[in-house]
Amino acid sequence: MLPRVIIHNAVSADGRIDWLTFDLGLFYGLVSRWNEDATLGGSDTLLKGFEELVEDQNETQEEIQADPNDKRPLLVVPDSGGRVRKWRTILRQPYWRGAIVLCSEKTPKEYLDYLNGIKINYIKAGKEHVDFKTALERLYEEYGIKTIRLDSGGTLNGVLLREGLVDEVSLLINPSLVGGTSPNSFFRASDLTSYEGVIKLQLLNLEKVTDDIVWLIYKVLK
Ligand SMILES: NC(=O)c1ccc[n+]([C@@H]2O[C@H](COP(=O)([O-])OP(=O)(O)OC[C@H]3O[C@@H](n4cnc5c(N)ncnc54)[C@H](OP(=O)(O)O)[C@@H]3O)[C@@H](O)[C@H]2O)c1
């Protein structure tokens, strides 16, 4: 079985996710709708979000152990390159009860040893990058993750959309036009070469959440 997968992004009216200023309280306040079992955070999103925080090397390993009675979601991060190193700092945030890292055969052994050392579980799936179909099946079966929300940019969104693994797309449309020609839309798809690959959506919900901001939720038609 596969978990239900939701993309939730703030976008400009022209579908861009960079150079945006948006209200984080409003953005994350809406996610309770899904009652997620896990957040799937893109490694680049995570690295950017925590770049200014300094890892405290003195904390004990036990301090990042998950409490089985804790109802907060897990944080799941695809990180085949072994780049995310600030796990103590990340898990000191109040949002998640623990973490699982998705790795591939290419992930350096040294990184897997580091994860073992700080008692963070990992799933190995895929050769170069993470094989998400396998990883998501294992998250469902081994960790009971039935609903997972992406907190990622266009790269990870794009990989999962192109693999047909996304069930819902939620967009908070900000009142701005970013313009430019960079590919930083919420859906990057370098392998999309014709109309044949365009993904069809069905509107599930439309809400005006502030004077200027509209929230759209779509079902992905498969
Ligand atoms: N506006 C919004 O709502 C919003 C929300 C979140 C983030 N953002 C912004 O988005 C930006 C980051 O987005 P991003 O697109 O650069 O990165 P990202 O989606 O955060 O991270 C890329 C992820 O995709 C994986 N990946 C890359 N290529 C892959 C492949 N071929 N197969 C499988 N997995 C693959 C990477 O895993 P590996 O590490 O294993 O390669 C990585 O975990 C930041 O600027 C952030 O602020 C905006």
The ligand as an SDF file (V2000), in Angstrom:
LIG
                    3D

 48 52  0  0  0  0  0  0  0  0999 V2000
    6.8020   28.2070   -1.6600 N   0  0  0  0  0  0  0  0  0  0  0  0
    6.7180   27.0840   -0.9840 C   0  0  0  0  0  0  0  0  0  0  0  0
    5.6390   26.6470   -0.5720 O   0  0  0  0  0  0  0  0  0  0  0  0
    7.9610   26.3000   -0.7070 C   0  0  0  0  0  0  0  0  0  0  0  0
    7.8890   25.1370    0.0760 C   0  0  0  0  0  0  0  0  0  0  0  0
    9.0610   24.4090    0.2910 C   0  0  0  0  0  0  0  0  0  0  0  0
   10.2680   24.8470   -0.2580 C   0  0  0  0  0  0  0  0  0  0  0  0
   10.2910   25.9940   -0.9880 N   0  0  0  0  0  0  0  0  0  0  0  0
   11.5670   26.4670   -1.5790 C   0  0  0  0  0  0  0  0  0  0  0  0
   11.9920   25.5120   -2.5180 O   0  0  0  0  0  0  0  0  0  0  0  0
   13.4240   25.5880   -2.6170 C   0  0  0  0  0  0  0  0  0  0  0  0
   14.0080   24.1930   -2.5690 C   0  0  0  0  0  0  0  0  0  0  0  0
   13.4170   23.4280   -3.5690 O   0  0  0  0  0  0  0  0  0  0  0  0
   14.2450   22.5220   -4.5620 P   0  0  0  0  0  0  0  0  0  0  0  0
   13.3320   22.1680   -5.6590 O   0  0  0  0  0  0  0  0  0  0  0  0
   15.5340   23.2110   -4.8890 O   0  0  0  0  0  0  0  0  0  0  0  0
   14.6470   21.2800   -3.6790 O   0  0  0  0  0  0  0  0  0  0  0  0
   13.7650   20.2770   -2.7610 P   0  0  0  0  0  0  0  0  0  0  0  0
   12.5570   19.8430   -3.5350 O   0  0  0  0  0  0  0  0  0  0  0  0
   13.5860   20.8590   -1.4130 O   0  0  0  0  0  0  0  0  0  0  0  0
   14.8040   19.0990   -2.6300 O   0  0  0  0  0  0  0  0  0  0  0  0
   15.1100   18.2790   -3.7190 C   0  0  0  0  0  0  0  0  0  0  0  0
   14.8150   16.8380   -3.2970 C   0  0  0  0  0  0  0  0  0  0  0  0
   14.5820   16.0620   -4.4380 O   0  0  0  0  0  0  0  0  0  0  0  0
   15.3690   14.8790   -4.3710 C   0  0  0  0  0  0  0  0  0  0  0  0
   15.7130   14.5340   -5.7500 N   0  0  0  0  0  0  0  0  0  0  0  0
   16.3440   15.3160   -6.6590 C   0  0  0  0  0  0  0  0  0  0  0  0
   16.4340   14.6830   -7.8440 N   0  0  0  0  0  0  0  0  0  0  0  0
   15.8700   13.4610   -7.6760 C   0  0  0  0  0  0  0  0  0  0  0  0
   15.6440   12.3400   -8.5290 C   0  0  0  0  0  0  0  0  0  0  0  0
   16.0310   12.3380   -9.7960 N   0  0  0  0  0  0  0  0  0  0  0  0
   15.0050   11.2600   -8.0150 N   0  0  0  0  0  0  0  0  0  0  0  0
   14.6140   11.2320   -6.7360 C   0  0  0  0  0  0  0  0  0  0  0  0
   14.7960   12.2800   -5.8700 N   0  0  0  0  0  0  0  0  0  0  0  0
   15.4030   13.3760   -6.3330 C   0  0  0  0  0  0  0  0  0  0  0  0
   16.5710   15.2470   -3.5260 C   0  0  0  0  0  0  0  0  0  0  0  0
   17.0320   14.1060   -2.8690 O   0  0  0  0  0  0  0  0  0  0  0  0
   18.6200   13.7950   -2.7760 P   0  0  0  0  0  0  0  0  0  0  0  0
   19.1410   14.6930   -1.7100 O   0  0  0  0  0  0  0  0  0  0  0  0
   18.5790   12.3470   -2.4360 O   0  0  0  0  0  0  0  0  0  0  0  0
   19.1810   14.0960   -4.1400 O   0  0  0  0  0  0  0  0  0  0  0  0
   15.9670   16.2340   -2.5300 C   0  0  0  0  0  0  0  0  0  0  0  0
   15.4860   15.6130   -1.3590 O   0  0  0  0  0  0  0  0  0  0  0  0
   13.9120   26.4220   -1.4610 C   0  0  0  0  0  0  0  0  0  0  0  0
   14.2570   27.6890   -1.9700 O   0  0  0  0  0  0  0  0  0  0  0  0
   12.6740   26.5310   -0.5690 C   0  0  0  0  0  0  0  0  0  0  0  0
   12.6690   27.7180    0.1520 O   0  0  0  0  0  0  0  0  0  0  0  0
    9.1740   26.7280   -1.2200 C   0  0  0  0  0  0  0  0  0  0  0  0
  1  2  1  0
  2  3  2  0
  2  4  1  0
  4  5  1  0
  4 48  2  0
  5  6  2  0
  6  7  1  0
  7  8  2  0
  8  9  1  0
  8 48  1  0
  9 10  1  0
  9 46  1  0
 10 11  1  0
 11 12  1  0
 11 44  1  0
 12 13  1  0
 13 14  1  0
 14 15  2  0
 14 16  1  0
 14 17  1  0
 17 18  1  0
 18 19  2  0
 18 20  1  0
 18 21  1  0
 21 22  1  0
 22 23  1  0
 23 24  1  0
 23 42  1  0
 24 25  1  0
 25 26  1  0
 25 36  1  0
 26 27  1  0
 26 35  1  0
 27 28  2  0
 28 29  1  0
 29 30  1  0
 29 35  2  0
 30 31  1  0
 30 32  2  0
 32 33  1  0
 33 34  2  0
 34 35  1  0
 36 37  1  0
 36 42  1  0
 37 38  1  0
 38 39  2  0
 38 40  1  0
 38 41  1  0
 42 43  1  0
 44 45  1  0
 44 46  1  0
 46 47  1  0
M  CHG  2   8   1  16  -1
M  END
$$$$
